[in-house]
Amino acid sequence: MNAPVQLPASDAAELFQLPGPISARRIVVAMSGGVDSSVVAALAAQSGAEVIGITLQLYDYGAATGRKGACCAGDDIRDARTVADRLGIAHYVFDHETQFREEVVEQFADDYLAGKTPIPCIRCNMGPKFTDLLAMARDLGADCLATGHYVRRVLGPAGRELHRASDPARDQSYFLYGTSEDQLDFLRFPLGGLPKSETRRIAQGADLAVAAKPDSQDICFVPDGDYAKIVGSLRPEGALPGEIVHASSGEVLGEHRGVIHYTVGQRRGLDIGGQPEPLYVISIDAETRRVYAGPRPMLAVNSARVTETNRIGPLPEYPLTAKIRSLAKPVPVILDGPLGEGAATTIRFPQPEYGVAPGQAAVIYAGERVIGGGWIDSTQSAVGV
């Protein structure tokens, strides 16, 4: 077993990148109840700064009690409070359930109903987790808001930049492309240069009760992974049956059990037999309730239209890459149009790309730096269909 780790106060203070004596600074920490944000709180307390922990209750506390793989509700609020007590810092819980439901959960359901593949974690970061928490931190007179995200805040030639985490396996930059330059000035990400194993060792050294707590899995308000159940309860019309149609021939292949059960690139669950080759979901026409299926080559796309774009810092001249899914590897892209200030743009792939689904985010990188990104609105097939 690795020995517990306790960073010197000077090293802990350096992680928060604050000028002047750290003892004169106030750090607000976003505490979700997990090990990552708890370690950030411990490091902040260890630095000698005044520390205040804030937890947002984002959905029904009672319903979430005892559920594993959640955050910001139920047992996780209790865990955040326990850590704050252990560290001797102030801790406040704010009820954001109504706003979270309106801005994140309802949008999640609408996207599925429209045949898209949503990413509510990005919506949450753009809304309750950053916009609202930053406002609260500023109201409390904080010098910064620190979170447990695995990304790095780097000083570049033109100002602060957002970079991938040092540990590629933990990098969360895909989920933070919507961060504004003003937010980045105020945010701190102390864990961006650490591997997860080191984070847990620090938690052990600080004697935090969450040191061995499992990481959250899936979407916080869908901890059992049954997205369709949640969407069906909010938008029952999404569970109406419709036709499964061959994307090339137009032949009706069967009947599906509702568009909310399907996403672009999906293979399992089509339940179509007697086909000469495996079929995948190629596209979804939510208006006609048709799911179009075809062989894998039909998933290839040449380009994607990206909307509501954000840019962090200047656009570089050297080659760009993009991630079009959270777990995908970055691929070369050519940017055809403006990026930022909500503009729509087009990203072109020099080589056909697979699994590009409307509703997902396209996040643009220049090397390790996050340039920005936006929502994938539509794609152009590479096979002319």
C-alpha positions in Angstrom: 0.0 0.0 0.0 1.3 3.5 -0.9 2.1 5.8 2.0 -0.3 8.6 2.7 0.7 11.9 1.2 0.5 15.3 2.8 1.7 18.2 0.6 3.7 21.0 2.2 1.5 24.2 2.5 3.7 26.1 0.0 3.1 23.3 -2.6 -0.6 23.3 -1.9 -0.8 27.1 -2.2 1.1 27.0 -5.6 -1.7 24.8 -7.1 -4.2 27.7 -6.7 -2.2 30.3 -8.7 -3.1 33.2 -6.5 -0.8 36.3 -6.1 0.4 37.6 -2.8 0.3 35.9 0.6 -2.1 32.9 0.4 -3.2 33.6 4.0 -5.0 36.7 2.8 -6.9 34.8 0.2 -10.4 33.3 0.2 -11.0 30.2 -1.9 -14.5 28.8 -2.6 -14.5 25.1 -3.5 -17.3 23.4 -5.5 -17.9 20.2 -3.4 -19.9 17.5 -5.1 -19.2 14.9 -2.3 -16.7 12.9 -4.4 -13.0 12.3 -3.8 -11.8 14.8 -6.4 -13.6 17.9 -5.0 -12.9 16.8 -1.5 -9.2 16.7 -2.2 -9.4 20.2 -3.7 -11.0 21.4 -0.5 -8.2 19.6 1.6 -5.5 21.2 -0.5 -7.1 24.6 -0.2 -7.4 24.3 3.6 -3.8 23.1 3.7 -2.6 26.1 1.7 -3.4 28.5 4.6 -6.2 30.3 2.7 -9.7 30.8 4.1 -11.8 28.1 2.5 -15.6 27.9 1.9 -17.2 24.8 0.5 -20.4 25.0 -1.7 -22.6 22.1 -2.7 -25.4 22.5 -5.2 -28.4 20.1 -4.6 -29.4 19.5 -8.2 -32.1 16.9 -7.9 -34.4 15.2 -5.4 -32.4 14.6 -2.2 -34.7 11.8 -0.9 -34.8 9.9 -4.1 -31.1 10.0 -4.4 -30.3 8.8 -0.9 -28.3 5.6 -1.0 -27.8 5.6 -4.8 -24.3 4.9 -6.0 -22.7 6.7 -8.9 -24.6 10.0 -8.4 -23.4 13.4 -7.3 -24.9 16.6 -5.9 -27.7 14.9 -4.1 -28.5 12.3 -1.4 -25.5 10.7 0.3 -23.1 12.9 -1.6 -24.3 16.0 0.1 -23.8 14.2 3.4 -20.2 13.2 2.3 -19.4 16.8 1.3 -20.5 18.1 4.7 -18.5 15.3 6.5 -15.4 16.4 4.6 -15.9 20.0 5.4 -16.3 19.2 9.1 -13.1 17.1 9.0 -11.2 20.0 7.4 -12.8 22.7 9.7 -14.1 24.8 6.8 -17.5 26.4 6.3 -19.9 24.5 4.0 -23.1 25.7 2.4 -25.7 23.7 0.4 -27.9 25.6 -2.1 -31.0 24.1 -3.6 -30.8 24.3 -7.4 -33.2 21.5 -8.2 -35.7 23.6 -10.1 -33.1 25.3 -12.3 -31.2 22.1 -12.9 -34.4 20.4 -14.1 -35.3 23.2 -16.4 -31.9 23.8 -17.9 -30.4 20.3 -17.9 -33.0 17.5 -17.4 -35.8 19.0 -19.6 -33.2 19.8 -22.4 -31.9 16.3 -22.1 -35.4 14.9 -22.7 -36.1 17.3 -25.6 -32.8 16.4 -27.3 -33.6 12.6 -27.2 -37.1 13.4 -28.4 -35.6 15.2 -31.4 -33.4 12.2 -32.2 -30.2 13.6 -30.8 -27.6 12.2 -28.4 -27.3 14.8 -25.6 -24.5 15.4 -23.1 -26.2 16.9 -20.0 -22.8 17.2 -18.2 -21.8 20.0 -20.5 -25.1 21.8 -20.1 -24.6 21.5 -16.3 -21.1 22.9 -16.5 -22.3 25.8 -18.7 -25.2 26.6 -16.3 -25.5 25.6 -12.6 -21.9 24.4 -12.0 -20.0 27.3 -13.4 -22.3 30.3 -14.1 -24.2 30.0 -10.8 -21.3 28.8 -8.7 -19.1 31.6 -10.0 -21.7 34.2 -9.1 -22.0 32.7 -5.6 -18.2 32.7 -5.1 -17.9 36.3 -6.2 -20.8 37.2 -3.8 -18.8 35.6 -1.0 -15.8 37.7 -1.8 -13.7 34.8 -3.1 -10.4 35.2 -5.0 -11.2 32.1 -7.0 -13.5 29.1 -7.4 -11.7 25.8 -7.3 -13.2 22.6 -8.8 -12.1 18.9 -9.0 -12.0 18.8 -12.8 -9.0 17.2 -14.4 -7.9 20.1 -16.7 -5.1 22.6 -16.6 -5.2 26.4 -16.5 -2.0 27.6 -18.2 -0.6 31.1 -18.8 -0.1 31.5 -22.5 1.1 34.4 -24.7 -2.4 35.9 -24.9 -3.6 35.1 -21.4 -5.0 32.1 -19.6 -5.5 29.0 -21.6 -7.4 25.8 -20.9 -5.3 22.6 -21.5 -5.9 18.9 -21.2 -5.0 17.2 -18.0 -1.6 15.7 -17.6 -3.2 12.3 -17.1 -4.9 11.5 -20.4 -7.0 8.8 -18.7 -8.6 11.5 -16.5 -8.8 14.4 -18.9 -12.2 16.2 -18.7 -11.5 19.1 -21.1 -14.2 17.8 -23.5 -16.8 18.8 -20.9 -15.4 22.3 -20.3 -15.1 23.7 -23.9 -17.9 26.2 -23.1 -15.8 27.9 -20.4 -15.6 31.7 -21.1 -12.3 33.6 -20.8 -13.8 35.6 -17.9 -14.7 32.4 -16.1 -11.2 30.9 -16.7 -9.7 34.0 -15.1 -11.6 33.1 -11.9 -11.5 29.3 -12.0 -8.8 27.0 -10.6 -8.2 23.3 -11.3 -5.6 22.1 -8.8 -5.9 18.4 -9.9 -5.1 19.0 -13.5 -1.4 18.0 -13.1 -2.1 14.9 -11.0 -2.9 11.3 -11.7 -6.0 9.9 -10.0 -3.8 7.6 -7.9 -2.1 10.7 -6.4 -5.4 12.3 -5.7 -6.5 9.3 -3.7 -3.2 9.2 -1.8 -3.7 12.8 -0.8 -7.2 11.9 0.4 -5.7 9.2 2.5 -3.1 11.6 3.9 -5.8 14.0 4.9 -7.9 11.2 6.5 -10.9 12.0 4.3 -13.8 9.5 4.7 -14.3 9.6 0.9 -10.7 8.5 0.1 -11.8 5.1 -1.3 -15.2 6.3 -2.6 -15.9 5.0 -6.2 -16.0 7.5 -9.0 -19.4 8.6 -10.2 -20.6 6.7 -13.2 -23.1 7.6 -16.0 -25.2 10.7 -15.9 -25.9 11.8 -12.3 -29.7 11.8 -12.6 -29.7 8.5 -14.5 -27.4 6.4 -12.2 -28.9 3.1 -13.4 -28.1 4.0 -17.1 -31.7 3.7 -18.2 -31.9 6.9 -20.1 -35.1 5.9 -21.9 -37.0 5.5 -18.7 -36.2 9.0 -17.6 -37.0 10.5 -21.0 -40.2 8.4 -21.4 -41.5 9.7 -18.1 -40.9 13.3 -19.2 -41.8 12.9 -22.9 -44.1 9.9 -23.3 -44.5 10.6 -27.0 -40.9 9.6 -27.5 -41.9 6.0 -26.7 -44.4 5.8 -29.6 -43.5 3.0 -32.1 -42.4 3.7 -35.6 -40.7 2.2 -38.7 -37.2 1.1 -39.0 -36.2 1.9 -42.6 -33.1 0.9 -44.6 -31.2 4.1 -45.1 -30.2 3.2 -48.7 -33.1 1.2 -50.2 -36.0 2.8 -48.2 -37.3 -0.7 -47.4 -39.2 -1.0 -44.2 -37.3 -3.5 -42.1 -39.4 -3.6 -39.0 -40.9 -1.6 -36.2 -39.1 0.1 -33.3 -40.4 0.9 -29.8 -39.8 4.7 -29.7 -37.1 7.0 -31.0 -35.8 7.6 -27.4 -34.4 4.1 -27.4 -31.9 4.8 -30.3 -28.8 6.9 -31.0 -26.7 7.3 -34.1 -24.1 4.5 -34.4 -26.1 2.1 -32.2 -26.1 -1.5 -33.3 -27.7 -3.5 -30.5 -31.5 -3.2 -29.9 -32.6 -2.9 -33.6 -33.8 -6.5 -33.5 -33.8 -6.9 -37.2 -33.1 -10.4 -38.5 -32.3 -11.9 -41.9 -30.0 -9.2 -43.0 -26.8 -10.0 -45.0 -24.6 -7.7 -42.8 -24.9 -6.0 -39.4 -27.0 -2.8 -39.4 -26.4 0.4 -37.4 -28.6 3.4 -36.7 -27.6 5.9 -39.4 -30.0 8.7 -38.6 -33.3 9.4 -36.8 -36.2 11.4 -38.2 -38.0 12.3 -35.0 -40.9 14.1 -36.8 -41.9 10.9 -38.8 -40.7 8.6 -36.0 -38.5 6.8 -38.4 -35.2 5.2 -37.5 -32.9 4.7 -40.5 -30.5 1.7 -40.4 -27.7 0.7 -42.7 -24.3 -1.0 -42.9 -21.3 0.6 -41.0 -19.9 2.4 -44.1 -23.0 4.6 -44.1 -22.0 6.0 -40.8 -19.0 7.8 -42.4 -19.2 11.6 -42.6 -17.1 14.3 -44.3 -18.2 17.2 -42.2 -20.4 18.4 -39.3 -22.2 21.6 -38.8 -21.5 22.9 -35.3 -23.7 25.5 -33.6 -23.6 27.7 -30.4 -19.9 27.8 -30.6 -17.5 29.1 -28.0 -13.8 30.1 -28.4 -11.2 30.4 -25.6 -8.4 32.7 -26.6 -7.1 33.4 -30.1 -7.5 30.9 -33.0 -4.1 29.5 -33.8 -2.8 29.0 -37.3 -1.3 25.5 -36.7 -3.2 22.3 -37.3 -6.4 21.6 -35.3 -7.9 18.4 -34.0 -11.4 17.7 -32.7 -13.1 15.2 -30.3 -16.6 14.4 -31.5 -17.4 12.1 -28.5 -16.1 12.2 -24.9 -14.2 9.0 -25.3 -13.0 9.5 -28.9 -9.5 10.2 -29.8 -8.9 13.7 -31.4 -8.9 13.6 -35.2 -7.5 16.2 -37.6 -10.1 18.8 -38.7 -10.3 21.9 -40.9 -12.4 24.7 -39.5 -14.6 26.2 -42.2 -16.1 29.4 -40.7 -16.1 31.4 -37.5 -15.7 30.0 -34.0 -17.1 31.7 -30.9 -19.7 34.1 -29.8 -22.4 31.5 -30.5 -21.7 31.4 -34.3 -22.4 28.3 -36.4 -19.4 26.8 -38.2 -18.5 23.7 -40.1 -15.7 21.2 -39.3 -14.4 19.1 -42.1 -12.7 15.8 -41.7 -9.8 15.0 -44.1 -10.6 11.3 -43.6 -14.2 10.0 -43.2 -15.2 10.0 -39.5 -17.6 7.5 -37.9 -20.1 7.9 -35.1 -20.6 11.7 -35.4 -24.0 12.2 -33.8 -26.1 15.3 -33.6 -26.5 16.4 -30.0 -22.9 15.6 -29.1 -20.2 18.2 -28.7 -17.3 18.8 -31.1 -14.4 20.1 -29.1 -11.5 21.8 -30.9 -7.9 21.5 -29.8 -4.6 22.9 -30.9 -2.1 20.5 -29.4 -2.9 20.3 -25.7 -4.9 23.6 -25.7 -8.7 23.7 -25.8 -9.7 26.2 -28.5 -13.4 25.9 -28.0 -16.2 24.0 -29.6 -20.0 23.7 -30.0 -22.9 21.4 -30.5 -23.1 19.0 -33.5 -26.3 20.0 -35.3 -26.0 17.9 -38.5 -23.6 15.9 -40.6 -22.8 15.3 -44.3 -22.5 11.7 -45.3 -19.2 10.6 -46.9 -21.1 8.1 -49.1 -23.5 10.5 -50.8 -26.7 9.3 -49.0 
